[in-house]
Amino acid sequence: MDNLHIFLGATVADAATRPLHWIYDPKKLKKYIKGKKEIAFLKKNRSPFYNIKTGKVSGYNDIGQVMFQTLLYSKKKSEIFKNFKKNIVKHFGPGSNYWKNLKLRKKYKKVKWKKPMNGPWIHQNILETIQNIKSKKIITGGTKVNESDGYCAALPYFLFNDKEKELKKVIKSVANSRINEKYALSKLKIIELANKKNRNPVQSFVKKYKKNKYFKDVINNIQKVLRLKNQNHIITVRKFGKACSYPGTFMGSIHAIISSKSFKSAITKTIKAGGCNCSRANFVGAYFAALKPESIPRRWVRRTLPAKNILKYINS
């Protein structure tokens, strides 16, 4: 698998952002980061919904880790999808820490949310995917939300096989909607342009696909972001939506990309914008790792727990 530094970039960015994931109150976020020289890898968890050890990744990047492990240990290409589905159930399903927290989460919904749960948070798409796998559905992805799980699953696979038909299959295996598919593919195509050292990957994507009906909405939304390149990032993300859903999460990521010069500055900016910053970080981190592999801070890599396993295969 070539270009694993791209997946490393997404992983490091997610872990760096994770302790401040899902903070929608800007006053609270300001309070948590006030006076700190560096806000990445905050020692104390400040996410109001769930609490995991600093250095671990959110459920977004974790689906990518499941795909990465599946690719490493599948002996035949024909076994990858079958093994991936088995591994999703094993990692996120009954008996896992993700699943254990599901009961607690249902209980929390009935009362005022006072403190974060200990342990990871299972996403709606993954919850539906597990149910669909058990029901033996052909296309197993969730249909209720348009979020970044499909892209996160497809990113390591894209480094193994970049055929569009196969990538769509991966995306739909965890996030089965046209919106999920289009925005995930757009991210991968922009990352590919960055990896080829294109001078301006985002604008090149617009130029290449502006007459393509499939990407019409994506192109229109990128153009809206381009017009706001010089606007404050926090204000711009608030305008497009701080939550996990497309197109807002995509548009916020694009703004971080076009208004930043380095991996570190882009991820710091992404953290400060709040909301579902982890979903945005997975795209922004992969993009800058593709564009400038050396720009991933080494200190950040050392603090990212899943990075050790990725580095083994980069250095081998």
N, C-alpha and C positions, 0 to 999 in steps of 0.2 A: 504494500500500500504506500504510494508516494504522497508527498506533501502533507505528512501528518502534523507538521507545525501549525497547519490551519485549524485542525481539530484541537490542538493544544491551546491555541489562541482563544477559542470559544470556551474551553474548559477553565482556563485561568481567569478569563473575564467574568464568567459566571461565579466562580468561587470568590473573587474579589468583591463582587457586588452583593453576594448572598446575605450577609448579616443585616443589610438594610433593604431587604426585599419586601415589597408590598406595603410600603409606608405611603399612604395617600394624604396624610395631614402634613402640609409643608412646614408648619410651625414646629411640629415634633421632629421632623427630619433636620431642620436647621439647628434645633437644640442638641440633637445627637452628634452632629458633626462640628459644632461650634468650637473653634480654637484648635482643631486637630490638623496637623500638617499633612497627614495622609488619611483618607477616609476609606480606602480599600482594606479588606480583611479586618474589619473592626473586631476587636477581641470579644466584646460583649454583643450578643445577639440583640437586635432591635426590631426584628420583624415581629409585627403584632400577632401573627397567626401561627407560626411554627418556629421551633428552635432546634438547630443542629450545630454541630461543632464547626467553628471557623476553619475553613480550608476544604470543607465538603461542598458539593454542588447542589443546586436546586433540582427539583424534579424535571425541569426542562433539559438541562445538560445530562442528567442521569439517564434519560432515554437514549441519548447519544452514546453513553458509556456502555449501555446494554447492546446496542448495535455494534460498537467497536469490538466488544468481547465476542459477539456472535461471528463477526468476520474473521477474527483471529483463530477461532476454534472450529469453524465449519470446514470439513475436509473437502467438500465438493460445493461448487457454486450453486448447484441445484438444491442444496440443503439449507441455504441461508435463510430463506423466508420462513420455512418450517421451524428452524432453530430459533429465529428471532422471536416468533410468536410464543414458543415454549419459554424462552428466557424472559419475555415481558411478564408472563404469568408468574414465573418463579420469583422475579425480582420485585414486582409491584403487587402481586396478588396475595391470596390467603396465606397467612403464616409470615408474611413480610412485615417490616416495620411500617411501611406505607399503609398496608391494609389494617394493621392494628389501630392506627390513628383514625380510621374511618368512622368507627363507632363513637369515638370521643368527639369527633367533628360534628356528628349528627346531634349529639347531646349539647354541644356548644351552641348550635344553631337555635336552640330553644331558650337559651339564656343570653344575657349580655356578655359579650366577649371581653373577659377581664385580663387574660394573660395568654401567651402563646403555648401551643401544645409542645411537648417534648417529642422530638422525632420529625421525620419528613412528612411532606404534604402530597397526597396523590391528586393528580389533575383530572378534570372531567373527561378529557379525551382518553386518558389511559384507563380510567374506570370503565368507560364504555367499551374500549378495545378489549379488555379482559372479558367482559360479559359476551362480546361478539365472538371472541375466540372460543369460549366455552360453548356458545350456541352453534359453532361450526359455520359461521357466515364466511362467504368467500372474501368480501371486502370488510375488514374488521375495524376500521377506524371509527372514532366517535363523530357524530354529526351535529351535536348540540352547540358546540362552540368553535369559533375560528381563531385558534391560537397557535403558538409556535412549536408545538410538539412534533408535528410532521417534518418541519425543517430540521429540528434537532436530531430526529431519527435518521434523516436523509444525509446529513452532513458527513459522517464518517463513510457512509456507503458511497457517496459522491466521489470520495478520494480513491475508492476501489473500482467504481464503475460509473461513469458519467453519462450513460445513455438515458435520454429523457424518459423513455417508456418505463425503464426500470426504476428511475427516481420517483416517477408518479406513483408507481406501485408501492414503494416504501412509504411515501407521504400518506397515501390513502390507507395504509395498513394501521396508522394510528390517528389520522385526522382526515376524515372522509368528507370533504366538501370542495367545491370548485375554488372558493376563496382561499382555503388552506393550501390547495395545490398551486394556484397561481403565484401567491406571494412567496411560498417556500421555493419554488423554481426560480423566481426572480432573484431572491437572495443568492442562490447557488450560482446563477449566471453572472451576477455582479462580482461575487467572490472569484469566479473563474477569470474574469477580466482583470481583477486585481492581481491574481497569481501570475498572469501573463505580463505583468508590469505595464499594463495600459496606463497612460498618463492621467486619464480621468474616467475610471470605470463606471461611475454612475451616469455621467452624461453620454458615455459611449453606449451604455445599455439603452438609454432613451433613443439615441440616434438609430441604433440597430433594430429596435422593436417598435418604433412609433407608428408604423403602418400595420402592425400585427394586431388583429382584432382580439386575440386571446389575452394580450397584455394591455389592452386599452385603458382599463381602470388603474392598473399599476402605473403606467406611464403618466396619466393625468395627475395621480397623487404625487409622484416624484416631482413633476413640474411645479406643483403647489409648494413643495418643500424647497426646491431650488430658488424660488422667488423670495424665500425667507432665510436664505443662507446667513445673512449678517444679523439676524434677530437673536435675542437671548435664547439659549437652548431650553432652559427651564420653562420659560413662557411658551415657546414653540411646542414643546411636548405636551404642556397643559392644553394648548389649543387643539392638537390632534388627538389627544387622549392618552392618559397615563396608564390605562388598564392593559390587560393582556391581549386584547383582540386586534385582529387585522380590520382595517388598514392602519389604525393608529400606531400600533407597536412597530410596524414597518416604517412608517413615516418619521417617527421619533428617532429610529435607528439611522435612517438616511440623513437626518439633520445632524446627528452626532458625527457621522462619517464626513460629510462635506464641510463641517465647520471645525474640524480638528486636524492636527498635523501628525499626531502620534497615537500609538496604542494607549499609553498611560493617560494622556489628556482626554481622549475620547471616552475611556471607561470611567474616569473620574467625573466627567460631565454627565454620563449616563446614570451614575449612582445618584448624583445631586438632583436629577430630574424626578426621582422618586417613582412611586407606583410599581408597575411590573418591570422594574429595571433589569431583572435577570433575563427575561425573554429578549429584551433589546441588546443586552450585553453579549448574548450568544452569537448574534449576527455581527455586531460591531467588532468584537474581539477576533472573530474568524476573518473578517475583512482586512483588518490591519495586520494580522499575522500573515495573510496572503500577500499583501502589498509590501510589508517590511518585516520579514520574519525575525530580524534581530531586534525589533522594537518591543517585543514582549519582555517586560522587566524580569530579570533573572531571579530577583528576590521574591517576586510574585509567584514565579514558577515553583520555587522551593516551598512556598506556603500553601500550594494547591495539592491536596492529598491525592486525587486521581492522576496528577501529572506524572508521577513516578512510573506508572505503568505505560503511559504513552511514550515517555522519554526512552524507555527500554527499546522500543521498536523504531524510534527515530535514530537512535545511536547505533543500532545493530547493523 
